[in-house]
Amino acid sequence: MPIDPTQSYDDQNIFAKILRGEIPSRTVFENEHALAFHDIAPQAPYHVLVIPKGAYVSWDDFSARAEDAEIAGFVRAVGEVARAAGLVEPGYRLLANVGHDGHQEVPHLHVHIFAGRALGPMLARPM
C-alpha cells in the first residue's frame, strides 16, 4: 500500500533492515551516505535501488532535512552506479516515488535505476 510522505520514519522498514545487515542484499555500490543493491523483483533487465543511509521517508523529507554532504554523496552515488554499469549510453531511467499518488511503498527514500532495454513512455497514457 502506498505511504504518506509526511509519516514518521519507521526503522522496521525493509531498507532500514538491509542497512543494519538484518536482511541480505546484492550490493553493487556503497559510500559513506548511500547503498545501492539489486531489486529483488526487477522490472527491467537492470534494476538497482539506491538508498541513503540516513533515516529519510521520501525525496521531500531528504531534500528538506539532509545535510549538504549527504545530498551530494547520495546523488553522486546514483551517478557512479549508472556509469560503472555502462548505462550512460544507450541510457537509463531514474524513478523516486513519493507518497500515495506516487505509489511509494517503502517509507525510506529510494531511487530506482532501470536499464537494459527500451523502457517506453514514462507514464501510462490517460484513458
Phi, psi and omega per residue, in radians:
M1 nan 2.331 3.115
P2 -1.041 2.625 -3.050
I3 -1.852 2.876 3.057
D4 -1.562 2.098 -3.066
P5 -1.179 -0.173 3.128
T6 -1.624 -0.039 -3.124
Q7 -1.178 2.797 3.086
S8 -1.210 2.689 3.125
Y9 -1.173 2.303 3.118
D10 -1.791 1.875 -3.071
D11 -1.327 0.118 3.045
Q12 -1.800 0.110 3.113
N13 -1.192 2.777 -3.025
I14 -1.033 -0.639 -3.119
F15 -1.265 -0.613 3.054
A16 -1.091 -0.693 3.119
K17 -1.171 -0.651 3.072
I18 -1.117 -0.776 3.136
L19 -1.064 -0.599 3.131
R20 -1.454 -0.073 -3.140
G21 1.412 0.226 3.130
E22 -1.378 -0.436 3.098
I23 -2.191 2.268 -3.136
P24 -1.261 2.712 3.043
S25 -2.499 2.789 3.065
R26 -1.636 1.500 -3.047
T27 -1.193 2.381 3.046
V28 -2.004 -0.309 -3.112
F29 -2.846 2.562 3.029
E30 -2.661 2.410 2.969
N31 -2.371 -2.975 -3.081
E32 -1.060 -0.507 -2.994
H33 -2.016 -0.134 -3.029
A34 -2.564 2.743 3.045
L35 -2.329 2.363 3.099
A36 -2.152 2.405 -3.095
F37 -2.688 2.781 3.132
H38 -1.198 2.423 3.057
D39 -1.206 2.468 -3.126
I40 -1.366 -0.254 3.097
A41 -2.297 1.242 -3.005
P42 -1.058 2.447 3.116
Q43 -1.796 -0.011 3.108
A44 -2.662 2.873 3.126
P45 -0.949 -0.637 3.031
Y46 -2.039 2.060 -3.140
H47 -2.518 1.813 -3.129
V48 -2.092 2.517 3.054
L49 -1.838 2.439 3.043
V50 -2.099 2.199 -3.105
I51 -2.200 2.552 3.016
P52 -1.315 2.681 3.108
K53 -1.379 -0.291 3.097
G54 -1.414 2.871 -3.093
A55 -1.516 1.506 -3.137
Y56 -2.156 2.270 -3.092
V57 -1.240 -0.740 -2.984
S58 -2.658 3.076 3.078
W59 -1.032 -0.708 3.136
D60 -1.055 -0.840 3.120
D61 -1.059 -0.825 -3.120
F62 -1.077 -0.836 -3.084
S63 -1.179 -0.428 3.135
A64 -1.512 -0.581 -2.978
R65 -1.973 -0.396 -3.049
A66 -1.226 2.599 3.047
E67 -1.250 2.735 -3.136
D68 -0.965 -0.714 -3.133
A69 -1.116 -0.653 3.106
E70 -1.150 -0.760 -3.136
I71 -1.096 -0.839 3.137
A72 -1.083 -0.780 -3.131
G73 -1.096 -0.680 3.138
F74 -1.221 -0.868 -3.125
V75 -1.087 -0.732 3.099
R76 -1.123 -0.618 3.106
A77 -1.059 -0.758 3.122
V78 -1.017 -0.841 3.127
G79 -1.109 -0.723 3.139
E80 -1.111 -0.710 3.117
V81 -1.077 -0.824 -3.126
A82 -1.105 -0.774 3.130
R83 -1.133 -0.777 -3.111
A84 -1.099 -0.530 3.132
A85 -1.487 -0.033 3.131
G86 1.250 0.607 -3.039
L87 -1.635 -0.213 -3.042
V88 -0.999 -0.755 2.988
E89 -2.115 2.122 0.318
P90 -1.561 -0.046 3.078
G91 2.254 2.944 -3.121
Y92 -2.714 3.006 3.122
R93 -2.178 2.432 3.003
L94 -1.886 2.469 3.120
L95 -2.487 2.236 3.016
A96 -2.259 1.908 3.121
N97 -1.415 2.459 3.108
V98 -2.319 2.116 3.002
G99 1.304 -3.073 -3.061
H100 -1.057 -0.943 -3.105
D101 -1.155 -0.471 3.081
G102 -1.450 -0.068 3.104
H103 1.092 0.718 3.050
Q104 -1.309 2.203 -3.079
E105 -1.861 -0.451 3.122
V106 -1.976 2.209 -3.073
P107 -1.407 0.899 3.016
H108 -2.512 2.220 -3.139
L109 -0.859 2.308 3.032
H110 -2.625 2.496 3.087
V111 -1.971 2.229 3.052
H112 -1.526 2.405 2.955
I113 -1.988 2.039 3.134
F114 -1.945 2.433 3.096
A115 -2.914 -3.137 3.038
G116 1.808 -0.094 3.070
R117 -2.897 2.912 3.025
A118 -1.113 2.265 -3.001
L119 -1.683 -0.107 3.100
G120 1.319 -2.975 -3.095
P121 -1.141 2.699 -3.103
M122 -1.150 -0.769 -3.090
L123 -2.184 2.685 3.035
A124 -1.097 2.487 3.132
R125 -1.241 2.467 3.102
P126 -1.097 2.606 -3.126
M127 -1.439 nan nan
